[in-house]
Amino acid sequence: MRPRRQAMVPRRSMCFTLPAGVVLRPDRRQPGWYDSGMAAKKYEILVLNQISPAGLKRFPATSYNVAKDAKHPDAILVRSHDMHSMTIPDSVRAIGRAGAGTNNIPVKAMSGRGVPVFNAPGANANAVKELVLAGMLIAARNLAPALGFVSSLSGDDQTLSEKVEAGKKQFAGMELPGHTLGVIGLGKIGSLVADAAIKLGMNVLGYDPEITVDAAWSLPSQVKKAHSIEEVLKSSHFVTLHVPLLAVTKHLIDAKKLDLVHSGAILLNFSREEVVDAKAVAAALKGHKLGRYVTDFPAAALAGNPAVIALPHLGASTREAEDNSAVMVVDQVRDYLEHGNIQNAVNFPDVVMGREAPYRIGVANANVPNMVGQISGAMAKSGLNIHNMINRSKGEMAYTLVDVDSPVGKALVEALAAIRGVLAVRYLPLS
C-alpha cells in the first residue's frame, strides 16, 4: 500500500523555552494540510543541483513530481548549493544532501522547524579513499613536478631522451612500504584508507576519540591506536585527515601542531579546507618542516607553492560516488516522507520502525521531559490503541513514531501539535 499524502495541521502560536541551538519564533505557524478523505496528491521534490539520474529515477512518477522550479516542495535535494541565503518554503518537510557535508544547509534553522536534514555518509568513501592513495603516490614519487618537467621539454627524440636522462634524478622519490601513515578520523573513509595502506605494506597509526562501534569493528586489527593527535603527528611520515568541520575541528592542524610533525612529513587534507590553517601550512613548508601538502581545497595562501599539490575538490567526483550518494539520499527522503522513518539525518536520531498498522503519526520535538507521556496520553484520550511506538533522542532533538489500530482524527493531530516542545506532527496513513 502506498502512503497517502501526509497530513499536517497549522501549529498554534507557541511561546516557551527550547534547548540551546533549537530556535522557534513564538509567532511561527507551520502551514500545512489535512487530507483525510481527500484525493492523494503527488509529493513535490525541488532539485537545486545536478543530481544523478540513478537516484532521481527512484522517485515513482505516479506519486512524485521532481523539478528544479517546484513552488511548494515537500523536500529539497541539494549538493553544493548554498541554502543559507535562500528562503526555504514552509511546505518543506525534509532536505536531502547528496553527499556528506551539510555546511551549505541551515541545519539549526531546520531543527527549529522539525525538518530532518539527511546526508549520505560513506556513499563517496571509496572515491575519496582512492584519491587519498593517489595523493600519497603523487607526493611520494614527486609526480606533479615530474609531469611539469616533461611537459616543458621540446626537441626531437634524441634531444628529449637526453633531457629526460639528465633531469630525472631530481624527481627521485620514496616507496610507501615500511613508512607510517597517521590517520586522524576513523570513520568510513578513514577506515578504508587505513586498510588500503596496510595492504600496500605501510604501518598505520590511527586516532579517533569519537569512533563508533561499527567503525571499530570495520577497522583492520593491524591499525595501532594513538592516544592523541600529537602522537600521530610526531610518529608519522604521512598524515591524512578525515574529520568533519565543526567548531572544535576548525584549524585542528595549526602552527603549534605542525611544529610537532616528523621532519619532511606529507600532510593530506581531503576532509574540509578549514580543518587546516593554510597560513600555518605555508610557514611549515617554507621552513621545510613539512615536505608536501596534498589537498582537495585550493587556498589563496598556498597558491603557486611548488610544495603544494592542490586538486579542484575532486573527492566525490566519480560517476559511482555521485550515483551512490543520490540513491542513498533519495531512499532516505522517500522513507521519511512516506513512512516517517529517519536514517542518517544530521540533526535527528535514527528512528526506523516497520509498518505494523496502516495508521502512523510522526512527532518531531525538542528533547524535553515527559514528551512521550504527553503523546501517549493524548492518544489514549482520543480512544486510540497504540499498536507500536518508538522514541529516540539525539542531543537537543527527539523523534517519536506511533502506529495505531484505527484512523486518526484531525483533533488529535491538532492536540499533539499544541504540546509545548512539539515542532512538527505528521499523519501518515497508508492508502
Buried (B, 14 or more C-beta within 10 A) or exposed (E): EEBBBBBBBBBEEBEEEBEEBBEBEEEBEBEBBBBBEEEEBBBBBBBBBEBBEBBBEBBEEEBBBBEEEBEEBBBBBBBBBEBEEEEBBBBBBBBBBBBBBBBBBBBEBBBBBBBBBBBBBBBBBBBBBBBBBBBBBBBBBBBBBBEEBBEEEEEEEEEEEEBEEEBEEEBEEBEBEEBBBBBBBBBBBBBBBBBBBBEBEBBBBBBBEEBEEEBEEBBBEEBEEBEEBBBBBBBBBBBBBBBBBEEEBEBBBBBEBBEBBBEEBBBBBBBBBBBBBBBBBBBBBEEEBBBBBBBBBBBEEBEEBEBBBBBEBEBBBBEBBBBBBBBBBBBBBBBBBBBBBBBBBBBBBEBEBEBEBBBBBBBBBBBBEEBBEBBBEBBEEBEBEBBBBBBBBBEBBBBBBBBBEEEBBEEBBBBBBBBBBBBBBBBBBBE
